[in-house]
Amino acid sequence: MRRRPRASFAIPDKLAFLSGTRLFVESSLKLPMIRSLYLTACISLITLIFLCLAWELRLAPVQVGGSWLVLKSVPLLAPLFGILNGRRYSYQWSSMLILLYFTEGIVRATSEGGAGQWLAIAETFLSLVFFSATIAYAYLTRPSANQQAILSASPATGN
């Protein structure tokens, strides 16, 4: 089977600084960063779920023997499968959800003492790590306007 030569096309002037090779190099440099952000988001979310469960059941519950505040970990289960599967939309909306846990961590870190205060600081830290990872992941995996412009400028190949 004979291969057809690739059709050449002119890159618009405002996109002249981009070429196919450069785009490939930039995207291949992003892959390790995207992978590390994925792992950071997964680990921080799972750790935050376990922290919330342990905090309200054993470590420093509001009432002795546990409390209904253990249910605060349930909303964190909603984005878990989307985060584990790398769905960009889950990263976007879970970055807004995690701000509730950041707020709770700040409030409880300033109002409680002892073990509860340290657990609240840990919750604040984990929510900040998760928030940063999700925002960066969503940013790096967005469809780039430059890539779309180059793809739309390429001629359609017919059979």
C-alpha positions as CSV (number, residue, x, y, z in Angstrom):
1,M,0.0,0.0,0.0
2,R,1.4,3.3,-1.0
3,R,1.3,6.2,1.4
4,R,0.3,9.6,0.3
5,P,2.6,12.5,1.0
6,R,1.3,14.7,3.7
7,A,-0.4,17.8,2.5
8,S,1.4,21.0,3.4
9,F,-0.4,24.1,4.3
10,A,0.5,27.6,5.3
11,I,0.3,28.5,9.0
12,P,-1.5,31.8,9.5
13,D,0.9,34.7,10.4
14,K,-0.3,35.0,14.0
15,L,0.4,31.3,14.5
16,A,3.7,31.3,12.7
17,F,5.6,30.7,15.9
18,L,3.9,27.4,16.3
19,S,4.8,24.3,14.3
20,G,3.8,20.7,14.6
21,T,7.1,19.8,16.2
22,R,7.0,22.5,18.8
23,L,3.4,21.5,19.6
24,F,4.4,17.9,20.1
25,V,7.3,18.9,22.3
26,E,5.2,21.1,24.4
27,S,2.5,18.5,24.8
28,S,5.0,15.8,25.6
29,L,6.5,18.0,28.3
30,K,3.1,18.5,29.8
31,L,2.4,14.7,30.2
32,P,4.6,14.2,33.3
33,M,3.1,17.3,34.9
34,I,-0.4,16.2,34.2
35,R,0.3,12.7,35.6
36,S,1.8,14.2,38.8
37,L,-1.2,16.5,39.2
38,Y,-3.6,13.6,38.7
39,L,-1.7,11.6,41.4
40,T,-1.7,14.6,43.8
41,A,-5.4,15.2,43.4
42,C,-6.2,11.5,43.9
43,I,-4.0,11.1,47.0
44,S,-5.1,14.3,48.6
45,L,-8.9,13.5,48.0
46,I,-8.6,10.0,49.4
47,T,-6.6,11.2,52.4
48,L,-9.1,13.9,53.1
49,I,-12.0,11.4,53.0
50,F,-10.1,9.2,55.5
51,L,-9.2,12.2,57.6
52,C,-12.8,13.3,57.9
53,L,-13.9,9.8,58.8
54,A,-11.2,9.3,61.4
55,W,-11.7,12.8,62.8
56,E,-15.4,12.5,63.5
57,L,-15.4,8.8,64.5
58,R,-12.3,8.4,66.7
59,L,-9.6,11.1,66.9
60,A,-11.5,14.2,68.1
61,P,-15.3,13.9,67.6
62,V,-17.6,16.7,68.7
63,Q,-19.4,14.3,71.0
64,V,-18.0,11.3,72.7
65,G,-18.6,8.2,70.6
66,G,-18.9,10.0,67.3
67,S,-21.3,12.4,65.8
68,W,-23.4,13.0,62.7
69,L,-20.6,15.3,61.4
70,V,-19.1,12.1,60.0
71,L,-21.5,12.6,57.1
72,K,-19.4,15.5,55.9
73,S,-17.2,13.0,54.2
74,V,-20.1,11.8,51.9
75,P,-20.0,14.7,49.5
76,L,-16.3,14.0,48.9
77,L,-17.3,10.6,47.4
78,A,-19.3,12.3,44.6
79,P,-16.2,13.5,42.6
80,L,-14.0,10.5,43.6
81,F,-14.7,8.3,40.6
82,G,-14.4,11.2,38.2
83,I,-11.1,12.2,39.7
84,L,-9.8,8.7,39.5
85,N,-10.8,8.4,35.9
86,G,-9.3,11.8,35.0
87,R,-12.5,13.5,33.9
88,R,-11.8,17.1,33.4
89,Y,-15.3,18.2,34.3
90,S,-15.0,16.4,37.7
91,Y,-11.8,18.3,38.3
92,Q,-13.6,21.6,37.5
93,W,-16.6,21.3,39.8
94,S,-14.8,19.5,42.6
95,S,-12.4,22.5,42.9
96,M,-15.5,24.5,44.0
97,L,-16.7,21.8,46.3
98,I,-13.4,21.6,48.2
99,L,-13.7,25.2,49.2
100,L,-16.3,24.2,51.7
101,Y,-13.8,21.9,53.4
102,F,-11.2,24.6,53.3
103,T,-13.7,27.0,55.0
104,E,-14.5,24.4,57.7
105,G,-10.9,23.7,58.3
106,I,-10.1,27.4,58.8
107,V,-13.1,27.9,61.1
108,R,-12.3,24.9,63.2
109,A,-8.6,25.6,63.3
110,T,-9.3,29.0,64.9
111,S,-12.1,27.9,67.2
112,E,-10.9,24.5,68.5
113,G,-7.9,23.5,70.5
114,G,-5.8,20.4,71.0
115,A,-6.1,17.5,68.5
116,G,-9.1,19.1,66.8
117,Q,-7.1,22.1,65.9
118,W,-4.3,20.0,64.3
119,L,-6.8,18.0,62.4
120,A,-8.4,21.2,61.1
121,I,-5.0,22.4,60.0
122,A,-4.5,19.1,58.2
123,E,-7.9,19.4,56.5
124,T,-7.1,22.9,55.4
125,F,-3.7,21.8,54.0
126,L,-5.2,18.8,52.1
127,S,-8.0,20.9,50.7
128,L,-5.5,23.5,49.5
129,V,-3.3,20.8,47.9
130,F,-6.4,19.3,46.2
131,F,-7.7,22.7,45.0
132,S,-4.3,23.6,43.5
133,A,-3.9,20.2,41.8
134,T,-7.4,20.3,40.3
135,I,-7.1,23.9,39.0
136,A,-3.7,23.1,37.4
137,Y,-5.0,19.8,36.0
138,A,-8.0,21.5,34.4
139,Y,-5.8,24.3,33.1
140,L,-3.3,21.9,31.5
141,T,-5.9,19.6,30.0
142,R,-8.0,22.3,28.4
143,P,-8.4,22.3,24.7
144,S,-5.9,24.9,23.5
145,A,-7.1,27.6,21.2
146,N,-3.7,27.4,19.3
147,Q,-4.1,23.6,18.7
148,Q,-7.7,24.1,17.5
149,A,-6.6,26.8,15.1
150,I,-3.9,24.7,13.6
151,L,-6.2,21.7,13.3
152,S,-8.9,23.7,11.7
153,A,-6.3,25.2,9.2
154,S,-5.3,21.8,8.0
155,P,-7.0,20.7,4.8
156,A,-9.5,17.8,4.9
157,T,-8.0,14.6,3.6
158,G,-10.3,12.7,1.4
159,N,-10.0,9.1,0.2
